[in-house]
Amino acid sequence: MAEALANYVSIDTERMPNEKLSDREFQTLCMLASGKRLTDIALALSLSVKTVSVYRARLLDKMKLANNAELTFYVMSNRLVDMNPAIAG
């Protein structure tokens, strides 16, 4: 995974891979990295599961990632998702 992360930096030093994504692809990226299932994402975004699956495939391709594990590693490494949100008092 470290090699994959190093490849991201060397490919396009001006833009991070996630900056190439559409808004919906970015939402899907963050939700997948947070552990949400495709069906959960589809419900949350009012989309079909097939559409969410297409977004997942596109973002994996654009970011040159192979699977959800690499996707999650990328998101966590770049702190794109707060895994411990503050609890409102």
C-alpha positions in Angstrom: 0.0 0.0 0.0 2.9 2.3 0.7 4.0 1.8 -2.9 0.6 2.6 -4.2 0.5 5.8 -2.1 4.0 6.8 -3.5 2.7 6.2 -7.0 -0.2 8.7 -6.4 2.3 11.4 -5.5 4.6 10.8 -8.5 1.8 10.6 -11.1 0.3 14.0 -10.6 2.1 16.3 -8.1 -0.2 19.2 -8.7 -3.5 17.6 -7.8 -4.4 14.9 -5.4 -6.2 11.9 -6.9 -9.4 12.7 -5.0 -9.5 16.2 -6.6 -10.2 14.5 -10.0 -13.5 13.1 -8.7 -17.0 14.5 -9.3 -18.9 15.6 -6.1 -20.9 12.4 -6.2 -17.8 10.2 -6.6 -16.2 12.0 -3.7 -19.2 11.5 -1.5 -19.2 7.8 -2.5 -15.4 7.6 -1.7 -15.9 9.0 1.8 -18.9 6.9 2.6 -17.2 3.7 1.4 -14.1 4.5 3.5 -16.4 5.1 6.5 -17.6 1.5 6.1 -21.0 2.1 4.5 -22.4 -0.6 2.2 -23.5 0.2 -1.4 -27.1 -0.1 -0.3 -26.6 2.3 2.6 -25.0 4.8 0.3 -27.8 4.4 -2.3 -30.4 5.1 0.4 -28.5 8.1 1.8 -28.0 9.7 -1.7 -31.4 8.7 -3.1 -29.7 6.7 -5.9 -29.9 3.1 -7.1 -27.4 0.6 -5.9 -26.3 0.2 -9.5 -25.6 3.9 -9.8 -23.5 3.9 -6.6 -21.6 0.9 -8.0 -20.8 2.8 -11.2 -19.6 5.7 -9.1 -17.4 3.3 -7.1 -15.9 1.8 -10.3 -15.2 5.3 -11.7 -13.5 6.6 -8.6 -11.4 3.5 -8.3 -10.3 3.9 -12.0 -9.6 7.6 -11.7 -7.6 7.2 -8.5 -5.9 4.0 -9.8 -7.0 2.0 -6.8 -7.8 -1.7 -6.9 -10.3 -2.3 -4.1 -12.1 -0.8 -1.0 -9.1 -1.6 1.2 -6.8 0.7 -0.9 -9.6 3.3 -1.0 -9.9 3.3 2.8 -6.2 3.5 3.2 -6.0 6.5 0.9 -8.9 8.3 2.7 -7.5 7.6 6.1 -3.9 8.6 5.1 -5.2 11.9 3.7 -7.6 12.5 6.5 -10.6 13.0 4.2 -13.0 11.5 6.7 -13.3 12.2 10.4 -13.7 8.8 11.9 -14.2 10.3 15.4 -16.6 13.2 15.0 -17.1 15.3 18.0 -20.3 14.6 19.9 -22.5 17.6 20.2 -23.3 18.5 23.8 
